[in-house]
């Protein structure tokens, strides 16, 4: 997949598509559920070796990813194609 480079010095944002399999580059400090009423969850629910599926692309580089233990909102910069 092609990468889209943001204008600042942040890491490149991978071009993701709905249905694509991804994994975490690094574990975030918390996980935010993708529910209509989001909740913060501990980061140890998803490991960096776990593979999830992109279910929705959201504004500002956020992606909803379904993992084994739930669907979470993550910044696209934290994800890598699996």
N, C-alpha and C positions, 0 to 999 in steps of 0.2 A: 504494500500500500504506500501511497505517496504521503509525505509529511507536509504539514502546513506550518511555516515558521512564523511565530508571533513577532510583533515589532520590537519587543523588549528583549532582555537577556534570559528569559525563562526557557526551560527545555522545549524542544519542538513538540507540537501537538500532532499525534498520529491521526490520519484521516480514517475515521471509523464508520462502519455501516451497521444498521440494524441486522441482527442475526450473527454478527461476527463474534468469534470466540476470542477472549482477551484474558490476561492475567495482570496482577499488580506488579509494578516495578518496585514499589516500596510500600510498606504498610502505613496508612494514614494515622493521625493521632486519634481519630474517632471515625465511625461510620454513620452516615445519615440514611435512614430508610427512604425508599421511593414511594411511600404510601401517601394518600391524600392528606393525612395528618402526620408529617414526618417525625421520627424520634431519633435521638442520638443513641448509638449502640457502641459497645466496646470494640476496639479494632481487632481483637483476637478471634472474631467470628469468621474472618476470611484470611487465609494464609497466602503468602506470595506465590506458592506453587499451585494454588487452586485456579482452575479455569472456569470462567463465567461467560455468559452470553449477553451481548448488548441488546437491550429490549427497547430503548428509547434514547434519542439524541435530544438534549435540551439546550437552552440558551446559555451563553457565556462559557462554552466549553465543558459543560456538565453532561454526564452520560449515566443513564440508569442501566445497571448490570445485574443480571440474575445469577447469583451464586447458590451453592447447595443450601446455605442457611438463611437465604433471604435476598431481596432485591435492594440494592443500595445506590445512592447518588454519589458519583465519584468524578473528580476532575479528569479530563481526558489525558492530561500530562502524567497522571499516575498509572496509566494503562499501557500495556504493550500487546500487540497481536500475538495470539498463541499459536 
